[in-house]
Amino acid sequence: MALAALAAAGCAIAPPPPRAAIAAPSRQAVELLAARAREFTDVRTLADVAVQRTGERYRVRGVILAKSPSSVRFEALSPLGPPLMVATIHEGTITAYDAANDEVTTGPATAEAAARLLSLPFEPEDLVGVLSGRPVPPKDLREAEIMPPDGNGPSVQLVGAINTQRVWMDFGTGVVKQLQISGGRGDAVIVFRREPDGTMTGFELSAGMGLVRSTVRYERPAFGAGIETERFVFTPPKGAKTRPIR
């Protein structure tokens, strides 16, 4: 398979931390992030994807579709004929079809499943946030704190029930420069690449404590052009071998 599988670490998820009072500046940062995420509807783009994992390197050209709140489709293109691989996340299910082996892998759309199939260890809503460049604040926010600026600029730390996010962003516009997710079901650092006007042109990802590194470059991305929901429903060919995600 062109996209390397990331063996998701089977770490236990700690009990949610208690809720803490959130100061006004931190609350404003959270609200700005949420507002930016709500503005996103969909993106369609060609993409050059490079993945490096434990000494192995893979490159593939593909098509990425993402639609709010939690639908994704990726097709690894073949120079001739049908796609080499199709992967979809939609309505709580992740499905991947490997054309070379005529095999379908499917299961619940969890961070572990996305890690194994796409090398992107995120829940569906978080994955859409990464692909759109508009990260979504944790649903069950427990703490939020503005952090001192560092070499990457100002940031806010968001503690949710499952994981902790640190978001480097412009507190005036809400444009996100970098995202770090730690704890819970996966760890990752994402650096977003943008045009001077803030339009996203791709991202770089380091996950699995640095064991997996990916670079995704967008080509002629179309934001808000409209994507039919049916595009995220994939019907495997008849006779294809099917196996559950383990």
Backbone torsions as a table, in degrees:
resi	resn	phi	psi	omega
1	MET	NA	136.9	-173.4
2	ALA	-65.5	-37.2	177.7
3	LEU	-89.2	124.5	-176.2
4	ALA	-66.7	145.3	176.0
5	ALA	-86.5	136.7	174.8
6	LEU	-101.7	119.4	178.0
7	ALA	-72.8	102.3	-175.1
8	ALA	-66.2	133.0	-179.9
9	ALA	-69.4	134.1	-177.9
10	GLY	-87.0	58.2	-177.1
11	CYS	-83.4	145.6	178.6
12	ALA	-73.3	148.9	-179.9
13	ILE	-96.3	120.8	-176.7
14	ALA	-70.6	157.7	176.2
15	PRO	-59.2	147.7	-179.7
16	PRO	-59.1	141.1	176.4
17	PRO	-70.9	158.7	178.2
18	PRO	-67.1	157.0	178.1
19	ARG	-75.3	146.1	178.4
20	ALA	-127.7	152.1	176.9
21	ALA	-61.5	138.1	-178.3
22	ILE	-108.9	122.8	-179.2
23	ALA	-67.1	156.5	-175.4
24	ALA	-55.7	-46.4	-179.8
25	PRO	-60.7	-39.1	178.8
26	SER	-68.6	-40.6	177.6
27	ARG	-61.2	-40.5	178.4
28	GLN	-63.3	-38.5	178.5
29	ALA	-64.3	-41.5	178.6
30	VAL	-63.6	-44.9	-179.8
31	GLU	-64.2	-35.9	178.3
32	LEU	-67.3	-42.8	176.5
33	LEU	-59.6	-46.2	-179.0
34	ALA	-63.3	-39.1	179.3
35	ALA	-65.0	-42.5	177.7
36	ARG	-62.2	-40.7	179.8
37	ALA	-65.8	-37.5	-179.9
38	ARG	-67.9	-25.3	178.9
39	GLU	-68.6	-25.2	-176.6
40	PHE	-75.9	135.5	174.7
41	THR	-114.7	-52.4	-177.9
42	ASP	-165.0	161.8	174.4
43	VAL	-143.9	142.3	175.9
44	ARG	-132.6	129.5	-177.2
45	THR	-157.3	148.5	162.8
46	LEU	-74.2	152.3	-177.5
47	ALA	-149.5	140.5	169.5
48	ASP	-100.7	122.3	-174.6
49	VAL	-118.3	127.8	174.7
50	ALA	-122.4	132.4	-179.2
51	VAL	-128.2	132.6	175.3
52	GLN	-122.2	128.7	-178.3
53	ARG	-145.2	119.0	177.0
54	THR	41.9	51.3	175.6
55	GLY	89.2	-14.2	178.6
56	GLU	-94.9	146.4	179.6
57	ARG	-130.4	139.1	179.6
58	TYR	-133.1	143.6	174.2
59	ARG	-134.0	140.5	179.5
60	VAL	-151.3	148.0	172.6
61	ARG	-105.4	134.2	-175.2
62	GLY	-150.4	-175.5	177.3
63	VAL	-120.3	130.8	178.1
64	ILE	-114.8	129.8	171.3
65	LEU	-122.2	135.4	174.8
66	ALA	-141.0	138.0	-177.5
67	LYS	-136.7	133.6	178.4
68	SER	-67.0	140.0	7.4
69	PRO	-96.2	-18.3	-167.9
70	SER	-154.1	30.6	-178.8
71	SER	-112.6	134.9	-178.1
72	VAL	-140.5	144.4	171.6
73	ARG	-138.3	133.3	175.0
74	PHE	-129.0	133.3	175.4
75	GLU	-123.4	123.6	173.5
76	ALA	-86.1	116.0	-171.7
77	LEU	-79.1	147.1	174.8
78	SER	-106.0	144.6	176.8
79	PRO	-57.6	-30.6	179.9
80	LEU	-136.6	133.7	172.9
81	GLY	85.0	-160.2	-175.3
82	PRO	-67.5	167.3	177.7
83	PRO	-60.7	149.3	176.6
84	LEU	-71.0	-32.5	-178.2
85	MET	-153.8	143.3	174.9
86	VAL	-128.4	129.5	176.6
87	ALA	-130.7	134.6	179.2
88	THR	-131.9	148.0	170.5
89	ILE	-126.8	120.5	-175.2
90	HIS	-162.8	133.7	176.6
91	GLU	51.0	44.1	173.3
92	GLY	80.6	8.1	-179.0
93	THR	-126.8	138.9	173.3
94	ILE	-111.4	133.6	-178.4
95	THR	-133.8	133.1	177.7
96	ALA	-131.9	131.6	178.7
97	TYR	-115.6	120.2	177.9
98	ASP	-96.7	105.8	-174.9
99	ALA	-67.2	-33.6	-177.1
100	ALA	-62.5	-36.2	-179.3
101	ASN	-105.1	0.4	-177.5
102	ASP	50.8	51.7	-173.8
103	GLU	-131.0	136.4	178.5
104	VAL	-110.9	131.7	174.1
105	THR	-116.4	130.9	-175.7
106	THR	-147.7	156.8	179.4
107	GLY	173.9	-174.9	178.5
108	PRO	-62.1	144.3	-178.6
109	ALA	-82.0	83.7	178.4
110	THR	-111.8	171.0	177.0
111	ALA	-61.9	-38.2	179.9
112	GLU	-63.5	-43.0	-179.5
113	ALA	-65.7	-43.5	178.7
114	ALA	-63.7	-34.3	177.7
115	ALA	-65.2	-44.5	-177.6
116	ARG	-68.2	-39.2	-173.3
117	LEU	-92.4	-31.6	-172.8
118	LEU	-123.6	-0.4	-176.3
119	SER	59.9	28.1	179.4
120	LEU	-129.6	97.2	-170.7
121	PRO	-82.0	69.7	-175.0
122	PHE	-134.2	151.8	166.2
123	GLU	-66.0	157.9	-175.9
124	PRO	-52.9	-46.0	-179.1
125	GLU	-64.5	-37.7	178.8
126	ASP	-68.5	-37.0	178.3
127	LEU	-64.5	-42.9	176.0
128	VAL	-60.8	-39.0	177.5
129	GLY	-62.0	-38.4	177.8
130	VAL	-69.2	-47.7	-177.8
131	LEU	-64.6	-27.4	179.5
132	SER	-92.1	-13.0	-175.8
133	GLY	75.1	18.8	-179.2
134	ARG	-130.1	77.9	-177.5
135	PRO	-57.4	145.7	-178.9
136	VAL	-98.1	129.0	175.3
137	PRO	-60.0	152.3	178.3
138	PRO	-54.6	140.6	179.8
139	LYS	-62.1	-44.4	-177.2
140	ASP	-105.1	73.5	-175.4
141	LEU	-71.8	127.5	-180.0
142	ARG	-104.5	-37.9	-179.1
143	GLU	-144.9	152.8	173.2
144	ALA	-147.8	133.6	-176.5
145	GLU	-147.6	129.1	172.9
146	ILE	-69.8	127.6	-178.2
147	MET	-96.7	154.0	175.8
148	PRO	-60.9	139.8	178.9
149	PRO	-58.0	143.4	174.4
150	ASP	-126.3	-159.0	-177.9
151	GLY	-63.4	-19.8	178.7
152	ASN	-96.2	-0.5	178.4
153	GLY	102.2	-164.6	-178.5
154	PRO	-74.0	153.9	-178.5
155	SER	-153.6	164.7	174.3
156	VAL	-129.0	138.6	177.9
157	GLN	-103.3	128.9	-176.0
158	LEU	-120.0	121.1	179.7
159	VAL	-104.4	117.6	177.8
160	GLY	-105.4	-174.5	-179.1
161	ALA	-69.6	-28.2	-174.8
162	ILE	-107.9	-42.1	-176.7
163	ASN	-144.1	177.5	178.2
164	THR	-117.0	133.5	176.9
165	GLN	-114.8	137.9	168.1
166	ARG	-116.8	124.2	-172.6
167	VAL	-118.8	115.7	174.3
168	TRP	-88.8	120.3	-171.0
169	MET	-149.8	164.3	171.1
170	ASP	-86.0	114.8	-176.0
171	PHE	-73.2	-6.1	175.4
172	GLY	-91.4	-41.3	-175.5
173	THR	-104.5	-21.0	-176.4
174	GLY	83.2	3.9	178.7
175	VAL	-72.1	128.6	-175.4
176	VAL	-95.3	132.3	179.2
177	LYS	-95.4	-41.3	-174.8
178	GLN	-151.2	149.4	-179.4
179	LEU	-134.9	132.5	174.4
180	GLN	-121.9	128.9	177.7
181	ILE	-119.0	129.5	-178.4
182	SER	-140.0	153.5	179.7
183	GLY	82.9	177.2	176.4
184	GLY	64.4	-124.5	-170.3
185	ARG	-97.5	3.4	179.3
186	GLY	178.3	163.4	174.9
187	ASP	-129.6	142.9	-178.8
188	ALA	-161.9	150.8	170.6
189	VAL	-124.2	126.2	-179.0
190	ILE	-120.2	127.0	175.1
191	VAL	-110.4	118.7	-177.8
192	PHE	-85.7	140.0	175.3
193	ARG	-107.0	133.4	-173.6
194	ARG	-139.9	157.7	169.2
195	GLU	-74.4	165.5	178.2
196	PRO	-55.3	-27.9	179.4
197	ASP	-84.8	2.8	178.1
198	GLY	97.4	-8.7	179.6
199	THR	-63.1	130.8	-176.7
200	MET	-73.2	136.9	178.4
201	THR	-121.5	6.7	179.0
202	GLY	142.2	-169.9	-179.7
203	PHE	-160.3	162.8	173.5
204	GLU	-118.7	138.1	-174.5
205	LEU	-127.1	135.9	169.1
206	SER	-124.7	125.3	-175.4
207	ALA	-139.8	171.2	179.6
208	GLY	58.9	42.8	-178.4
209	MET	57.1	36.7	176.7
210	GLY	88.2	-0.1	-179.3
211	LEU	-70.8	-27.1	178.7
212	VAL	-121.0	130.2	176.0
213	ARG	-129.3	130.1	-178.1
214	SER	-129.3	145.4	172.3
215	THR	-125.3	126.0	-179.7
216	VAL	-122.0	119.2	179.9
217	ARG	-112.3	123.2	179.1
218	TYR	-83.6	147.5	175.7
219	GLU	-128.4	117.6	-179.2
220	ARG	52.1	55.0	179.1
221	PRO	-66.5	142.1	176.5
222	ALA	-116.9	113.6	179.7
223	PHE	-100.0	132.6	175.6
224	GLY	70.9	21.9	-179.6
225	ALA	-82.2	-14.7	-179.6
226	GLY	95.8	123.8	177.0
227	ILE	-132.1	129.0	-179.9
228	GLU	-67.4	139.8	179.1
229	THR	-58.1	-31.3	-177.9
230	GLU	-62.1	-21.6	-179.8
231	ARG	-65.9	-18.0	-178.3
232	PHE	-97.8	3.4	175.6
233	VAL	-100.6	116.8	-176.9
234	PHE	-113.4	126.1	176.8
235	THR	-105.8	112.0	-178.6
236	PRO	-63.8	155.6	176.0
237	PRO	-60.9	148.3	177.6
238	LYS	-63.1	137.3	178.3
239	GLY	89.9	-6.9	179.9
240	ALA	-66.5	140.6	176.6
241	LYS	-68.2	139.7	-179.4
242	THR	-122.0	135.5	175.7
243	ARG	-140.3	146.7	178.3
244	PRO	-77.5	157.8	174.5
245	ILE	-72.6	129.0	-178.3
246	ARG	-106.0	NA	NA
